[in-house]
Amino acid sequence: FIGGLSSKLKPDLQDIAQALNLNTNGQKKDIMDRIVACFDADPMLCEDPRFEGLFNRTRRRPAQTDGEGPNTLPSNSAGPSSSTP
């Protein structure tokens, strides 16, 4: 499972609840509350490979091989020019 719980649809939450052997009935909020309570009661579950994607918030950025990303100056530019066109 990956992504935050709050962004999950009810069927996804039901899948997570079922994997945790929790009741899958009720409204989305009820199911989410049961899931959160389960992880609060047993924090080691957060490290389980099945569930760690729910809590690991790191995002990978695409690798930039040319060194000219959105926050870098082109290699031939030393800054603003003092000459006028």
N, C-alpha and C positions, 0 to 999 in steps of 0.2 A: 504494500500500500504506500502511495506517495501523495504528497500535498497535505495542506492543512485540513483539519476536520471541518471547519466552518464553511469551506468551499465545496464540501461533498454533498451530493444529492442523497436523498433518503435511501435509495437502493444500495448505494455505496456504503453508507453508514450501517445498514443492515448486514452487509457482508462483513464489515469489520466487527460488528457486535457478535455475529455468528462465529467468527474466528476466535473471539474471546470467550465463547460459551455464555453470552449474555442474551437476555430477552430481546428479540428483534421487533416486538410489537410496539405500537404507539406512534406518536408524532415524531418528526425529525428531531426536535429539541429534546424530547424524552430519551431517544436513542443516544444522541450525542452526550447527554448528561451521564448516562450509564457508562458510556465508553470512557469519558473523562474521569469519572469516579473510579473506574477499574484501573486506569493508569496511575491515578493518584495513590490508590491503595497498594499498588505494586510497581514502583518506578523502574524496576529491572525490565519490565515489559517494553519500555521505550528503547532498550538496546537489542531487543529481539529483531533479527533481520526482517521478519515479516512486517514489523511496525515502525522501524527506525525512520523510514521515509516520511512518516507523518510528523516527525519532530525535527529532522535534519533540514534546516532552512537554507543551506548553502546552495547557491546557484552558480553554475559554470558559465563563464563568459566565453564567447568564441575566441579562439586564439588569433592573435594578430601577428602575422609573420613579417609584414613590411615595415613595422615600426611607425606607421603613420595612422594612428587611431584618431578618434574625434578630439582628443585633448592634447595632441602633439602638433608641433609646427612642422611643415615640410622641411626636408633636410637642406634645401637651398635658401631658406628664409632665416635671417638673423633677427627678425623683428621688424618694426615699422621703418620704412625708408624715409630719409630726409629729403630726397629729391622729389620734385613735382613733375607730373607727366607733361 
